[in-house]
């Protein structure tokens, strides 16, 4: 168990009342839980559970499940005025057999002899002090959950099975063996039905998790008999870690054993939800409230896999962005499939800071809809972010900055009085921007050589900027940039209206500017960028674009 206590909540009546009708999805889920426990002894903790399969390193989807469950837990605490205790149990299925070797381990060949062995028996391919692959992956999960500050208890399937914590439910499963088979067999093909058993014995000979039919199930003795790998019949008690349950029965059995009240899982588990519930009921439990979320996808649209190592890892996201941006990505549209790759990071960063900055001025109802409330358990910090992340990326690109000092020179001129000391969040973003630019933007930069129309437009823009005062603000500069494009047919948009009643300016103008001057296809508001980078510096970019130096 962690040594943390839950952060305090603002339990004032206006917040509690607003929570009862809030349409934010964590409150919608929490209200189901309130109804579930309304006639129960209020001293009994409400148990939230998340599952983790440590067959590979934890990915962001794993973190997302804990983050989202915590958001529902927080919503429940507000709805009940924190009068009902709650627990969050992060359960690792580390007794599962290693069915395939992950593609992202250092030496795949070395793990071959350990196929089908429990993950807490498989040697740790990453070296170090962890006694097994399962222990290593569990530690990686816990390290990040601790870093982020989650209040949770960690549970290991290996420990629960071997210590006897699951003995009662295993004996119940032996007793209800026929009923379990009646639930499971209709879901299986004819060939699988012939060999299926909800019990997976651990071979006394090889230590492997065996998928074998039962020759006898003895409820009186709490034992099973099966043929081991050498063909000899073996009888084992189901208790004490000799046997584990197949993953589908295990799901429902765990709910029954632990009295789980809430568990969310990915869409890939959705078709089995009714099955898990039936198993839980057969074993005397009450199925928990569910929430099925959509899956995260890699940039090619494929499902993210721990064993393949595609998609982002937790550490990779946090190399380029603050943790709050990751939490925001988890909060938004959990029932919509979302691609999870590096390109989504800048938008998530800027959206988080926008939500956080607006929070204080919002009425209570809107505060509970604001993702920042859910990310910070109601204690949203006061944040002033004078330069958005997307703008910093363009500043790095234009200035070729390799250290923070270069960027801070521009920022301090743009926003007098703003320093790394007064704005630590911004200082952190400066570092993130340099790393992100170096790794993802710089390798793809490609400057466009201006054609005749673009040359004339750049020359006109240079003259327009030269006529502005050096301290012109972003709005003034933006107007000047728009005025340059208005008479140029290529950049006119008939669907928009200019201030003189003529056509407005199309986005093609700004796209051209970024391709010509920054080497990227898009960027933030151009006038604001020029105000930050400087009019003189921008005119120098124009000169280089016209001379061919940038595209060379």
N, C-alpha and C positions, 0 to 999 in steps of 0.2 A: 504494500500500500504506500502511496506517496505521503509525504509529510506536509501536505498543503491543506489549507482550509479554503472553502469556497469564498470567492470575492463577495463583498456585501452588495446588496441591491437597493435601489431607491424603491421603497415599498409604499410610497405615499399614495393616497386614494385615487388621485387622478391617473397615475400610472397603472394601478391595478384595474381601474374601470376601463381604461383604454385597451388594456391587454385582453379583456373579455370579448372584445369585438374586432381586434386587430386582424387584418387579412394577411399579415406576414406569415409565411408558411410555418415557421417554428411555433407560432401561437396556435395555428390551426391544428397542428399535431399535438401540442401540449393540452389543448382542450379535450381531446379524446382521452388522454391519460387522466385528466381531472375527473371525468365521468367514470372511468374505470375504477378509480380508487375511492369514490365519494362515500361508499358504505363500509370501507375497510378501516381497520384500526389505524389512526393517523400516525401512530408511533412506528409503524412498520415502514422501513425505507422503500421508496420506489426505485426499482433496479433498472438502469439503462445498460444495455450491453452492446459491444461492438466486437466483431470477429476479425481475426487476422490469420491468413494462411502463410506461414513463414517459409514457403518453398522458394522464395527469392527475396531480395532486398525490398523493404517497404517502399512503395511508390506514393505519389501524391494522392491517389485515390484512397489509399489506406488512411492517410492523415485526414482526408476529407470526411471520411466516415466518423472519425472521432470528433472533428470540429463541428460537423452538422448535428451529431447527437448531443454535443455540449450545448449547442444553440437551443435545441428543444428542451433540454434540461433547464436551462436558464429561463426560458419562457414559462415552463411549469412552475419554477420557483416563484416567479412574479405572480402568476395566476393564483397560487395557493398562499401568497404572502409569506413564503418560505417557512410555513408551519409544518410541512411534511418533509422528513429527511429524504435525501436522494443519494444514490451511489451510481458511479459509472465504472463498469467492469470491462476492461479490454482483454478479450480472451484469445489466446494464441493456440491454433490447432497444430501444435508442434509435435504431436505424437503420430501425425499422418506419415505414411510411407513416402519416401522420395520416388515419385512415379516417373520422373524424367529429370535429366540433369540440366540445370539452368544454363543458358547460353552465355551469361555474363559473369561466370566464375573464372578465376585465374587458370585452373587446370581441370578441364572437364574429364579427362581420361582418369584422373586419380579418384574420381567419385564413382566410377562405374561399378566397383565391387559393392557399393553401398546402396544400389538401387533397391527400392521397396523397404528399406530399413527406416525406422522412425527418424524424423529430422533431428531429434535430440540425441541420436546415436551417430549420425553421419559426421565425419570429421569436418572441422571448419576449414574450407579451402582458402580463406583469407588470412590464416595464421593468427597470431596473437594469443590472448589468454582465454578466449572463449572455448569451452570444452566441446562444442559441436556447432554444426551449421545452423541448427535451430536456435541455439543459445545466442549465436552471433546476430542472427536476424532479429530475434527478440530484442536484443540490446540496441540495435539500430533504431527500431521502432520507439523504444522507451526513451532513448536519448533525445529524439526530436520532440516527443510528447512532453518531456520534462523541460526542454528548452522553451517550448511555446507556453508552458505554464498550465497545462491541463490538470484538473483535479481528477484523478482516476486511480483505480486499482488494477494491477496487472495479474492475469491468471494464465497459467501454463497447463495445457491439456495433459502433458506428461505428469506434472505434479498432481493434478486432480485425480487422474486415473491411478497413479501409483500410491498415493497417500491414502486412498480409500474414500475420498470425497465424493466419488461417483459410484461407490459400491452399492448404495441403496437403489439407485436408478438402474444399475446393471442387473441387480437381482430382480427388480421389477420387470425389466426387459426379458429376462429368462421366463419369468412367470407369464408374461403377456406375449410370448414368442409367436404363437399362432395368430394373435390379433395383429401383431406387427407385420407378419407375412401377408395377411389379408390386405393390409394397406399398401404394402410395397409391390407385391407380385403383379397386380394389374397395370403397373406403370412400366413394366419391363418386357422386353422381347422374349419369345419362347425359349430361345437358347439360354438367355441370362436367367430366366426363371428356374431352370433346371439346376443351377449351381448357386443361386443367390442365398446369402445369409446376412442378416443385419449385424452379425458378430464378425469381427476380424481378429483372429487370434495372433499373438506374436509367437513365431516359431521358436520353441526351445532349442532347436538345432542351429538355425541360421540367424535368428534375431529379426527376420523379415516379417513385415505385416502381410498376412496371408489372406488371399481372396479365395476361400475354399468353402464347399458345402458342408453343412453340419451332418454328422452321422447320428448324433443324439444331442438333445437339449434337455437337461435334467433340472427341472424347477426346484425339486426337493433339495438337491445338493448344490444348486446354483452353479452348475458346471456344464461345459459343452465338450463333445467329442468330435474329432475331425482327423483326417489323414494328414500327417506332416509331410514335409518335402521328400522324405525318404520312403514314404508309403506306409509307415507305421501309424497305427491309431494312437492318438494322444488325447487324454482327458485333462482339461484345465478348469480351475475355478474362473468365473468371469470377473472376479474381484481382484484388487491388488495390482492392477496394471498388466495382467496376463492377456487381456482382451480389450480391444476398443471397438467402438461402433462405426459402421459405415457412415459416410458423411451426411447423408440425408437423415437417417435415424438419429445420428449424433446431434444434429441441429435441434430437432424436437425434444430429444432426451435432455439436452442441456437446459432448454427453457423450463422443462418440468422440474429438473433437479434443483435449479437455482431460483425458480420463481421469477423469471425475467418478465418485466413489464413492458419494455420497449426495445425493439431492435430494428434498425434499418439495414437494407442491403441493396445491392445493385440489381439492375433489371434482369441480369442473367439468372438470378435466383427466383425471380418473379413466378415462373411457371411451377416452381416447387413449393411455393408458399402454402398452398392448401395441404400439401403432403406433410410439411413440417408441423402444421397445426394439428393434423389428425394424429400424428405420432405423439405429440405433446399430450393430447387428450387421452390416448390409449394408456399412456404412462401416468395418468392421474393429474396432469398439469392443466393450467389455463394458458392458452397461447397469448403471447404478448401483442401489444399494438405494433403494427408494422408501418414502415415507410419505404417505398421502393423508389430508388433514384436511378436516373439514366447513367449510362456508362461514360467514362472519359475515353476519348479517341486520340490516337497518335495523329501526326500531321497528314498521313496518308489515308486517314479514315478507319484504320484498323483498331481493334480493341487493345488497350494497354495491357501488357502482360508482365508480371514480375519476373518470370523465367526468361523472357526474351530481352527484358531491359529496354523496351521501346518506350517512348514518352519521357516525360521529365521525372527526375528524382527530386525528393525533397531538398537535398543539398544543392542541386542545380538551380532550382528556383531561387533559393535564398542566397545564392551567389550574386544574383542580379536584381534582387528586389526585397523589400521588407516583408516580414511574416504577415502583416496585416493585409497586404495585397493578395496573398495566397488564401487567407481566410475569406476575403471578399469573393474570390473566384468560386469558393465552395458554397457561399451563401446564395449566389445568384442562380436562379432557375435550375434547381436541383433535378427537376423532372425533364430537363432538355439535355440531349446528348451534346457534349461540348468537346472540341478539339483542345488538347492539352499539350502545347509545344511552345517553343521560345517566343514566337511572335505575339502571343497573348499577354505577355508580361507587361510591356509598357502601358497598355490600356488599363489593365487591372490596377497598376500603381496609381495612375492619375485619377481613376474613378474612386479609389479608396480615399485619397486625400480630398477630393471634392465632397464626398459624403461626410467625411469627418469635419471639414471646415463649415459645412452648412448646418451641422447638427444643433449647435447651441441655440440658433435662432428659430428652430422649428417648434410648432406646437406639439404637445405630448403625443397625439395620435400619429403624427408624422415621424416623431422620434422613434417610435416602436416599429415603424416601417423602414427606417434607415438602417442599412446593413451595419453601420458603425456601432449601433447599440448592441447588436448581436455579437459582433466581433469583440467588443470590449466589455461585455457583460454589464452594459449600462453606463460604465464609467468612461465615457468617451473623452480623450484628452483634447485640450484646446490646441489646435494646430493651425499655423499660418504657413502656407506654402506659396511663396511669391513667384516661384518658377516651376512649372510642371515638368514631369519627367520627360515627356516627349520633346519639350523645348530644350532640355539639357542635352538630350541625344543629338539634336541638330546643332547645338552649340559645340559639342565635342567634335562633330563632323566638320563643321566650318572652320574651327580653330585648330584642328589636329592636336587637341590637348592630350597630354599623356599623364598629367598629374592634376590634383585638385587645385593647386595654386593658380594655374592658368584660368580655370573656370571661375574661381572666386573673384578674380580680377574683373571679369565681365559682370558677374552678379552684383558685386559691390557698387560698381558704377551705375548699373541699372536700378538697383534698389538700395540707396544710401542707408547705412545703419544696419543692414542685414549682413551678418557674419556667421562663420561656422559656429561660434560660441552662442550667438543669440538664436540660431536656427539649426539645432543639431539634426533634426529630421531632414532638412535640406542638404546638410553636409553629408549625411549618409547617402542620399540620392545622388549626389555628385559622384561619389565613389562607385555606386552601382552603375551610373550612366557610362563612366569610362570603361568599366569591365564589359558591359553589355555591348557598347559600340565596338570595342576591340574584337570581341568574339563573334558578333553576329552582323553588324552593320558594315564595318570596314571591309570584310572580305567580299561583300556583294556590291560595293559602291561602283557606279558606272556613270560617268559624266556624259551628257549629250552634247554633241557639237552643234552650235546654233545654226539654223538655216537663215535665209534672208529675212523672213518675217520675224524670227526670234532675235536676230541681230538688231533690227530696227527697234523692237520692243525693249530690249536691254539698254540700248543707247538712250531711249526716251526715259526709261526708269532711272538711269544714272543721272540724267539731267534733273529729273523731278526730285530725286533724293538730295542732290546738291543744293537745291533751293530751300530745303527744309532746315530749320535750326538743329543744331547738334543734339539738343535735348528733347527733340520731338517725341511725344509718347506713341504708344503702339497704335492707338486709334487714328491719330493724325497720319502716321506712316501708312496704315492700311488704306485710308482714303486716297492717299497719293498713288499707291500701287494700283488701286482699282481704276482711278482716273486714267492712268497710262493705258490700261487695257480696253477701255470703253470704245474708242474709235477703231480698234483693230478687229476686223470681221471674224478672224479665226477664234477670237476669245469672247465673242458676243453670245449671250444666251437669251433667245427670244422669249423664253418662259419666265424670265425675270425682268423687272423694270428698274432702270437706273433713276437717279434723282431728277434727271431732266426729262423723264418720260420715255427715253430711248431704251434699247435692250440692256439687260444687266450683264454682268461678267460671269463667265462660266468657270468651273473648277479647272478647266484645261489650262488656264493661265497660271494658276498656282502650281499645278502639276509640272508645267514647263519650267517654272522658276526653280523648283526643287531639283528637277533633273539637270538643269543647266548649271546651277550654283552649288548644290549640295551633293549631287550624285545619287539622289534617292527619288523615288517616285512620289512620295508624299511627306507631309510634315505638319506641324501645328500652324496656327494663324501666322501668316507671313509678316504682318506688320509688327506683331509682338516679338517675333524672332529678330527682326531688324533692330527693334528698340533695345533688345538684350545684347545682341552681337555688336551693334554700333553702326551708324550710318556710314562712317568712313570705312570701316572694315567691310561692310556689304558692298560698297562701291569698288573696293579692291577685288572682291570676288567677281563682280561684273567685269572688271577690266581683264581678269585672268580668263574668264569665260570667253570674252570677245577675242582675246589674243590666242586662244587655243591651249593655254597652259593647263587648264583643268582637265580637259579631255585627252591630253597627251599621254 
